[in-house]
Each structure stands twice: as structure tokens, then as C-alpha cells.
């Protein structure tokens, strides 16, 4: 692989020099390379049909057709027809870890820890997170292997196209796009809602009511301001977004560690929650909630082309981020359960903040904890913004979406138009109130689980069909990890179906999905028609 890659680099000018290798020059039969060689499911692009390129494939060092495709994608556009705009490889190990860990933490640890303890007890909640972490780790390992094997922008799109073809690639990409955009939009209402805890009387300027939620101008203003800031940071460059992520992740981590370490050390016997409550039903109730607290590690494959790490280490960092998040949630649950009695947890609207206040023996402890929670909102907001913009970018590069979203900013090397689109969605989100955005987020969660399932299936397919594929990070020698990921993802997906514990609400959440997929059907038809036209054009060029 290294040899052929070096030779392609040395001969790239020859390949693109029309005087030496006209794009319309027919393939010589003497090359011994079939005219039927396919590239990304279609005919080989004309630029790759010239003898200069085909001679490389006919050398003794040639690799498989699929490996050649990966090499070419790194040199040309994802459609193989035009020079690729280069993304900057600037993300370090710390950047990647902060993106994944910060995306998974979010705000949930602040508001839900008390509910987990009430439902399953202290030890019951800890065991539930151990079990949930193991479930998610199956999926995380699948993503780790595939990302190291195909470290390109828009990982999900690339994985599914290689394993299952264009159609399934579109379905997975469109699903994860809804998931990411829904989180970005929801964070725009989560931020002003959290500010309510710090300044209960700040809301002024009543506007209207949406789905029973009163919308105020001050509330909308905070959400819009946050949206503009996050959009601007992402527009200016991935390194700026990564720095912002490190700062916010560091803030929430330091504050959280104060509670995790200090809570159990200052415990008194009358301020300890029971080990178990609710029996098996309580334990299972928390268990089915836990996997959704780990959503976010999958933003890393979307940015793989911008990561400046050996491919094997990308997989390791992704897996490490999942393990760190498991430890985080267990630590928070244990600290809250050891700091507050059951009665105190039941009376509290924010038990995690009250546990911090008890630890510091001051109301300012609770305020500090909420500030850490705001850091969690910002880390999720930023990370899903990064992931969502890369998904739209690579979909556009592959002809699934309008090509305007597939352009990089000439100075900042970011998918500027994709970022602006998501930014607009985020800015207008607060106008619809919190309840509407909660419906959107729930619909997006089902879409994310669908993507997990499809990626897990693609892992199993590639293990069987392409055992020779170079996998710098391997999730074990056998495919049992993949089958475990398929089972886990299917289980989580089923939880959203009617009559299940996390069933989507009719008609609102199902209508959101219906409208999203009607729009997706339009783009799928548009994309397949364009793909067919490009394939026919390439074929006519070869026979000219």
C-alpha cells in the first residue's frame, strides 16, 4: 500500500496532464486492466482511465480495487471526478478525546442522577451503568475498527457505502444527520432553561406559547446568542472548535471531579441512599436509559480526515472515551447517592447540585455545579455541530445533497455552507419552545440508534466479505463483537417503537420522522438520478 501510494503521488502531475494523458484517451487493452473496473459503484472516472494510472494498478505492488478506491478518495473528490479540497489534519489526541467525551457527558448527569438513584438505588444505578457501558462499548469498538480502516470525513457514509452500497449509505447518513441536528437544536433551548436555575426571574418579554411552553424574548435571546457563538467558532476552523471543546470539557471535568472525589469522603451515615430500590424492575428501568447517555462518541468518525494521529490510535482514543464516560457516570451517581438521603433526593429538583452544595456547605456549591453543567451543554452542542456539518459535507460530496454543502471554506478549511445551515436551524430553534425541541430530540435519538444498527451490520459484512481490509485497530479476531453490537443496537432501536418504554409520542414525534424521511426521499431520488447520469457520462467518455 505504501509503495503504490508513493507512486501515485509521484505521478499525479502525469495523471492530470492532458497533453500526456488526455481524459478522452481510450484505455489500451495492452494494460491488461478490464474496462469494467468499477469505482464507488459506478464506472471508473475518466481521469483514472489513462495508462498512467492503470500502469500503477498493473504493477506487482498493486492492492485490491477497494484499497485503490480509498487511495483515490484521499487524492480526489469523494465522487472521484474533481480535485479534492483538503481538510486540515490538526486534531490531536487531546482534541479527539475532548470531542468524544464532551459530546457524551452533556447536561444529563446534572438533572438525571437523582432519578436514577430513586428508581434503582445507589448500587443498582451503578450496576445499571456498568451494564449499559458494556452494551455501548460493543458499538464503540465497531466504530473504532471501521474508523481506523477508513479514516475519511463522514465515517458513517463511507462505512455503509463500502459495505452495503449507495442506498443504505444514504439511509444511515440521513438518519444520523437528523440525530446530530436535533441535538444541536435542542441545546439551543437547554442553555436558556439552565439559566433559569441561576436566575429564576430573568424571563421578560412574553412572545407566545408553543405546545404549552411559554416563550419569552429574554429566553429566546440567550438561546440565539449561544447558537451564534457556536456557529461562529465552528465556521472559523476545526482547531478553534477543538480548543473551545477542551476549555469547556476541562471546566465540567474539574467541577465534576470535586463532587466525585469529595462526595464519598464527607459522607455521614444518615445521608446515604439505599443500595437497591425497585428490585429488578428498577434496575432494568435505569439500564434501558443508560445507553442513550453515551451518544456522541460517533462524532469522531465524521472528523477522521482531520485527525492527526496514527489510524490505530484513533480507534484506541474512541474506545477510551467510552470507558471514561462509564467511569464518569458511575462516579457521579455514587457521589450523589453517598451525599444525600432518599428524602433529600426526593425533595430536590436538582439532586446533583444539592449534593455539591452539601459537600461545600454552601449554596454556591450548587451554583458551581450548574456552571459545570452549562459546560456540558456547550461541549455537546459544539461536538454535534462538528459531526453534523461533516455528515452534510460528505453527503454533498457524494451527490446525495446539493453540491453547495460540499465545499470547504478557502481560508478556514471548514464545510462553511453546511455549518451555516445547521447554525440557522440552531438560531431559530428557541422560537419553538422547549417541548417542540424535545419532540425533535426524541425523533433524532431513534435515528441515531438506526444508524448504530446499520454501522454494526456493515462491520459484520466487511469482516466476512473483505477479511484482507487493513484494520489498524481490530475489535478482536472474530466477529462476535460485531454481532454483539448488532444485538445491542437492535435492542435500543426497538425501545422507541410503540408500546415500548421509550416509545415515540404520537403524533408529534412520528410526524417529525415522517416529514424528515419524505424530504430524504426527494434527495435520494435526486442523488440516484445524478449518480446514474455521471456514470453514463463516464462510460461515454471511455468509449469515445
C-alpha positions in Angstrom: 0.0 0.0 0.0 2.8 2.5 0.9 4.6 1.8 -2.3 1.7 2.3 -4.6 0.6 5.4 -2.7 4.1 6.9 -3.1 4.0 6.1 -6.8 0.6 7.8 -7.2 2.0 10.9 -5.6 5.0 11.0 -7.9 2.8 10.5 -11.0 -0.1 12.8 -10.0 1.1 15.5 -12.5 1.3 13.0 -15.2 -2.3 11.8 -14.5 -3.7 15.3 -14.7 -1.6 16.5 -17.7 -3.9 16.5 -20.7 -1.0 16.5 -23.1 0.4 13.3 -21.8 -2.8 11.7 -20.7 -6.0 13.1 -22.4 -9.1 12.4 -20.4 -10.7 11.2 -23.6 -7.9 8.8 -24.4 -9.3 5.2 -24.6 -7.9 2.6 -22.3 -5.4 0.4 -24.1 -6.1 -3.3 -24.0 -2.4 -3.9 -23.5 -2.6 -2.6 -20.0 -4.3 -5.8 -19.0 -6.9 -4.0 -16.9 -10.5 -4.6 -17.6 -12.7 -1.7 -18.9 -15.3 -2.9 -16.4 -13.3 -1.8 -13.3 -15.8 -0.1 -11.1 -15.2 2.9 -8.8 -17.7 3.6 -5.9 -20.4 1.6 -7.6 -20.1 3.3 -11.0 -17.7 3.4 -13.9 -14.1 4.5 -13.3 -13.8 8.2 -13.7 -12.1 9.3 -17.0 -9.1 10.7 -15.2 -8.4 7.3 -13.8 -8.8 5.5 -17.2 -5.5 6.8 -18.6 -2.5 4.5 -18.9 -0.5 6.4 -16.4 -2.9 5.4 -13.6 -3.7 2.0 -14.9 0.0 1.1 -15.1 0.2 1.7 -11.4 -2.6 -0.9 -10.9 -0.9 -3.4 -13.1 2.3 -3.2 -11.1 3.3 -6.1 -8.8 2.7 -3.9 -5.8 -1.0 -3.2 -6.6 -3.6 -3.6 -3.9 -7.2 -4.6 -4.1 -9.7 -2.4 -6.1 -11.2 -1.3 -2.8 -7.9 -0.2 -1.4 -7.3 1.8 -4.6 -10.6 3.4 -4.2 -9.6 4.6 -0.7 -6.3 6.0 -2.0 -8.1 7.8 -4.8 -10.6 9.3 -2.5 -7.8 10.8 -0.5 -6.5 12.4 -3.7 -9.6 13.4 -5.5 -13.2 14.3 -4.5 -15.4 11.7 -3.0 -17.2 11.5 -6.4 -13.8 10.8 -8.0 -14.3 13.5 -10.6 -12.6 16.6 -9.4 -9.6 17.5 -7.2 -10.4 17.3 -3.5 -10.5 20.3 -1.2 -8.2 19.3 1.6 -9.3 19.3 5.2 -6.6 20.2 7.7 -5.2 17.4 9.8 -4.9 19.3 13.0 -6.8 17.4 15.7 -4.5 15.9 18.4 -5.2 13.1 20.8 -6.5 15.6 23.4 -8.7 17.3 20.9 -10.3 14.0 19.8 -10.8 12.8 23.4 -12.4 16.1 24.4 -14.7 16.0 21.4 -16.0 12.5 22.2 -16.0 12.7 26.0 -17.6 16.2 26.0 -20.3 15.1 23.5 -21.3 12.2 25.7 -21.4 14.0 29.0 -23.7 16.9 28.2 -26.2 18.1 30.8 -27.9 14.8 31.7 -25.6 13.9 34.6 -26.9 17.1 36.4 -30.6 16.5 36.1 -31.0 12.7 36.0 -28.7 11.4 38.7 -31.4 11.7 41.4 -33.9 9.9 39.2 -31.6 7.0 38.6 -31.0 6.6 42.4 -34.7 6.9 43.2 -35.5 4.2 40.7 -32.8 1.6 41.2 -30.9 2.7 44.4 -27.2 3.6 44.7 -25.6 0.2 43.9 -28.5 -0.6 41.5 -27.7 2.5 39.4 -24.0 1.8 39.4 -24.7 -1.8 38.1 -27.0 -0.4 35.5 -24.3 1.9 34.2 -21.8 -0.9 34.1 -24.2 -3.0 32.0 -25.1 0.0 29.8 -21.5 0.8 29.3 -20.7 -2.7 28.2 -23.6 -2.5 25.7 -22.4 0.7 24.2 -18.8 -0.5 24.2 -19.7 -3.1 21.6 -20.9 -0.4 19.3 -17.9 1.8 20.2 -15.5 -1.0 19.3 -17.2 -1.4 15.9 -16.8 2.3 15.2 -13.2 2.2 16.3 -12.3 -0.6 13.9 -14.1 0.9 10.9 -12.7 4.4 11.6 -9.1 3.1 11.7 -9.7 1.2 8.5 -11.5 4.0 6.6 -10.3 7.3 8.2 -12.2 9.7 5.9 -14.6 12.5 6.6 -18.2 11.4 7.1 -17.3 7.9 8.5 -20.9 6.6 8.6 -21.4 7.4 4.9 -18.1 5.8 3.9 -18.6 2.7 6.0 -22.1 1.9 4.7 -21.3 2.7 1.1 -18.4 0.3 1.1 -20.3 -2.5 2.9 -23.9 -2.2 1.7 -23.9 0.3 -1.2 -25.2 3.8 -2.0 -28.8 3.3 -0.9 -28.0 2.1 2.7 -25.3 4.7 2.9 -27.8 7.4 2.2 -30.3 6.0 4.8 -27.7 5.9 7.5 -26.3 9.3 6.7 -29.7 10.9 6.5 -30.7 9.3 9.8 -27.5 10.5 11.6 -27.9 13.9 10.2 -31.3 14.2 11.9 -29.8 12.9 15.1 -27.0 15.5 15.1 -29.1 18.4 14.0 -31.8 17.6 16.6 -29.2 17.7 19.4 -27.7 21.0 18.2 -31.2 22.5 18.1 -32.1 21.1 21.5 -29.0 22.6 23.1 -30.2 26.0 21.9 -33.2 25.6 24.3 -31.3 23.7 27.0 -29.0 26.7 27.6 -31.7 29.3 28.5 -33.5 26.6 30.5 -30.5 26.0 32.7 -30.0 29.8 33.2 -33.4 29.6 34.9 -31.7 27.7 37.8 -29.2 30.6 38.2 -31.6 33.5 37.6 -35.2 32.4 38.2 -36.7 35.7 37.4 -34.8 36.7 34.3 -37.5 35.9 31.8 -39.1 39.0 30.3 -40.9 39.9 27.0 -43.6 37.3 26.6 -43.9 36.3 22.9 -46.2 33.3 22.5 -47.0 29.8 23.7 -46.0 26.6 21.7 -47.2 23.2 22.9 -47.9 24.6 26.3 -44.5 26.2 26.7 -44.4 30.0 27.2 -41.7 31.6 25.0 -40.1 34.8 26.3 -37.8 37.2 24.4 -35.1 37.0 27.0 -35.2 33.2 26.9 -35.0 33.2 23.1 -32.2 35.8 23.1 -29.9 33.6 25.3 -30.5 30.6 23.0 -29.9 32.6 19.9 -26.7 34.2 21.3 -25.3 30.8 22.2 -26.2 29.5 18.7 -24.4 32.3 17.0 -21.3 31.9 19.1 -21.1 28.1 18.5 -21.7 28.6 14.8 -19.0 31.3 14.5 -16.5 29.1 16.4 -17.1 26.2 14.0 -17.1 28.4 10.9 -13.6 29.7 11.8 -12.0 26.3 11.9 -11.9 22.9 13.4 -8.9 23.8 15.6 -10.9 26.7 17.1 -13.8 24.3 17.8 -11.4 21.8 19.3 -9.9 24.5 21.6 -13.4 25.6 22.7 -14.2 21.9 23.4 -11.1 21.4 25.5 -11.8 24.5 27.6 -15.5 23.6 28.3 -14.7 19.9 28.8 -11.9 20.9 31.3 -14.3 23.1 33.1 -17.0 20.5 33.6 -14.5 17.8 34.4 -12.8 19.8 37.2 -16.1 20.7 38.8 -17.4 17.2 38.4 -14.3 15.7 39.9 -14.7 17.8 43.0 -18.1 16.1 43.6 -16.9 12.6 42.6 -13.9 12.7 44.9 -15.2 14.8 47.7 -18.7 13.4 48.0 -17.9 10.0 49.3 -15.2 11.4 51.6 -17.6 13.6 53.5 -20.4 11.1 53.9 -22.4 10.7 57.1 -24.5 7.5 57.8 -27.8 9.4 57.7 -27.0 10.8 54.2 -26.7 7.6 52.3 -29.2 6.3 49.8 -30.2 2.6 49.9 -28.2 0.2 47.8 -31.2 -1.1 45.9 -34.8 0.1 45.3 -37.4 -1.1 43.0 -35.9 -4.6 42.6 -35.2 -6.0 39.1 -37.8 -3.6 37.5 -36.0 -0.6 39.0 -32.6 -1.9 37.8 -33.9 -2.6 34.3 -35.6 0.8 34.2 -32.2 2.6 34.7 -30.4 0.1 32.4 -32.5 0.9 29.4 -31.8 4.7 30.0 -28.1 4.4 30.2 -27.1 3.7 26.6 -28.7 7.0 25.5 -26.3 8.8 27.9 -23.4 7.7 25.7 -24.5 9.1 22.4 -21.7 11.3 21.0 -18.6 9.1 20.6 -19.7 8.6 17.0 -18.8 12.2 16.1 -15.2 11.1 15.9 -15.5 9.0 12.6 -17.1 12.1 11.0 -13.9 14.1 11.5 -11.4 11.3 10.8 -9.8 13.1 7.9 -8.9 16.0 10.2 -7.3 13.9 12.9 -3.5 14.0 13.1 -3.0 10.6 14.7 -1.9 7.1 13.5 -5.0 5.2 12.4 -4.6 2.6 15.1 -4.6 5.3 17.8 -7.8 6.8 16.5 -9.6 3.6 17.4 -8.0 3.5 20.8 -8.9 7.0 21.7 -12.5 6.4 20.7 -12.7 3.3 22.9 -11.0 5.2 25.7 -13.6 8.0 25.6 -16.5 5.5 26.1 -14.7 3.9 29.0 -14.0 7.3 30.6 -17.7 8.2 30.2 -18.8 5.0 32.0 -16.5 5.9 34.9 -17.8 9.4 35.0 -21.5 8.5 35.3 -20.7 5.8 37.9 -18.7 8.4 39.9 -21.5 11.0 39.8 -24.2 8.5 40.8 -22.1 7.2 43.6 -21.2 10.7 44.9 -24.8 11.9 44.9 -26.1 8.6 46.5 -23.5 8.9 49.2 -24.1 12.6 49.9 -27.9 12.8 50.1 -30.6 10.7 51.8 -33.6 9.3 49.9 -35.8 12.1 51.4 -33.4 14.8 50.3 -33.2 13.4 46.8 -37.0 13.1 46.5 -37.4 16.8 47.6 -34.7 18.1 45.3 -35.3 19.4 41.8 -31.5 19.1 41.1 -30.0 16.5 43.5 -26.6 16.7 41.9 -26.4 20.4 42.6 -27.7 19.9 46.1 -25.1 17.2 46.7 -22.4 19.7 45.7 -23.9 22.4 48.0 -23.8 19.9 50.8 -20.2 19.0 50.1 -19.1 22.6 50.1 -21.6 23.5 52.9 -22.7 26.5 50.8 -25.4 27.3 48.2 -22.5 28.4 46.0 -21.6 24.8 45.6 -24.8 24.1 43.8 -24.2 27.2 41.6 -20.8 25.9 40.7 -22.1 22.6 39.8 -24.7 24.2 37.5 -21.9 26.1 35.8 -20.2 22.8 35.2 -23.4 21.6 33.7 -23.5 24.5 31.3 -20.0 23.5 30.2 -21.6 20.1 29.4 -24.3 21.7 27.3 -21.6 23.6 25.3 -19.5 20.5 24.8 -22.4 18.5 23.4 -23.6 21.5 21.3 -20.1 22.0 19.8 -19.3 18.3 19.2 -22.6 17.5 17.4 -22.2 20.7 15.4 -18.8 19.4 14.2 -20.3 16.0 13.5 -23.4 17.2 11.8 -21.6 19.6 9.4 -19.2 16.8 8.3 -22.1 14.5 7.6 -23.8 17.1 5.4 -20.5 17.9 3.7 -19.7 14.3 2.7 -23.3 13.6 1.6 -23.0 16.6 -0.7 -19.6 15.4 -2.0 -21.2 12.1 -2.9 -24.1 13.7 -4.7 -26.7 13.0 -2.0 -27.3 16.6 -1.2 -26.8 19.9 -3.2 -23.2 20.4 -4.0 -23.1 23.8 -2.3 -22.9 21.9 1.0 -19.8 20.0 -0.2 -17.5 23.0 -0.4 -14.8 23.9 2.1 -14.0 27.5 3.1 -10.9 28.6 1.2 -9.3 30.1 4.3 -10.7 28.2 7.2 -11.0 24.7 5.5 -14.4 24.1 7.1 -17.6 22.9 5.4 -18.9 26.5 5.6 -22.3 26.1 4.0 -23.1 23.0 6.0 -22.1 24.9 9.2 -24.3 27.9 8.2 -27.3 25.6 7.5 -27.0 23.9 10.9 -26.4 27.3 12.5 -29.7 28.7 11.1 -31.5 25.7 12.5 -29.9 26.3 15.9 -30.7 30.1 15.9 -34.4 29.6 15.1 -34.9 26.7 17.5 -35.6 28.7 20.6 -38.6 30.3 18.9 -40.4 27.0 19.1 -40.1 26.4 22.8 -38.6 23.5 24.8 -41.4 21.0 24.3 -41.2 21.1 20.5 -37.5 20.7 20.6 -37.8 17.8 23.0 -40.0 16.0 20.4 -37.3 16.7 17.8 -34.6 15.3 20.0 -36.5 12.1 20.7 -37.1 11.6 17.0 -33.4 12.2 16.4 -32.5 9.6 19.1 -34.3 6.9 17.2 -32.5 7.9 14.1 -29.1 7.6 15.9 -30.0 4.1 17.1 -30.9 3.2 13.5 -27.5 4.4 12.3 -25.8 2.4 15.1 -27.6 -0.7 13.8 -26.6 -0.2 10.2 -23.0 0.5 11.0 -22.9 -2.6 13.1 -24.3 -4.6 10.2 -21.7 -3.1 7.9 -19.0 -4.2 10.3 -20.1 -7.8 10.1 -20.5 -7.7 6.3 -17.0 -6.3 5.8 -15.5 -8.8 8.2 -16.9 -11.6 6.0 -16.5 -10.0 2.6 -13.2 -8.2 3.0 -11.1 -10.0 5.5 -8.0 -8.6 3.8 -9.0 -5.0 4.5 -6.3 -3.3 6.5 -7.6 -2.7 10.1 -5.0 -0.9 12.2 -7.3 -1.2 15.1 -9.1 -4.6 15.4 -12.1 -5.3 17.7 -10.9 -8.8 18.3 -10.0 -11.5 15.7 -13.6 -12.9 15.4 -16.8 -11.1 14.6 -18.6 -11.7 17.9 -18.1 -8.0 18.9 -20.0 -7.1 15.7 -22.8 -9.4 16.4 -23.0 -8.0 20.0 -23.2 -4.5 18.5 -26.0 -5.6 16.1 -28.0 -7.1 19.0 -27.4 -4.0 21.2 -28.3 -1.6 18.5 -31.4 -3.5 17.6 -32.5 -3.7 21.2 -32.1 0.1 21.6 -33.9 0.7 18.3 -36.9 -1.4 19.4 -37.2 0.6 22.6 -38.5 3.5 20.6 -41.3 1.6 18.9 -44.9 1.8 20.0 -45.8 0.2 23.4 -42.1 0.1 24.4 -40.5 2.0 27.3 -39.0 4.8 25.2 -41.8 4.8 22.6 -42.0 7.9 20.5 -45.0 10.1 21.1 -47.8 10.1 18.6 -48.5 12.1 16.5 -45.8 14.7 17.1 -42.5 12.7 17.1 -43.6 10.3 14.4 -44.7 13.2 12.2 -41.3 14.7 12.6 -39.8 11.5 11.4 -42.3 11.2 8.5 -41.5 14.7 7.3 -37.8 14.2 7.5 -37.9 11.0 5.5 -40.2 12.5 2.9 -37.6 15.1 2.4 -34.9 12.4 2.4 -36.8 10.5 -0.3 -36.6 13.6 -2.6 -32.9 13.9 -2.1 -32.4 10.2 -2.5 -34.2 10.2 -5.9 -32.2 13.3 -6.9 -28.9 11.7 -5.8 -29.5 8.4 -7.6 -30.5 10.2 -10.8 -27.4 12.3 -10.7 -25.3 9.3 -9.9 -26.7 7.4 -12.9 -26.1 10.4 -15.2 -22.5 10.7 -14.0 -21.9 7.0 -14.6 -23.4 7.2 -18.1 -21.3 10.3 -18.8 -18.1 8.5 -17.6 -19.0 5.5 -19.7 -19.5 7.5 -22.9 -16.1 9.3 -22.3 -14.4 5.9 -22.1 -15.9 4.7 -25.4 -15.4 8.0 -27.2 
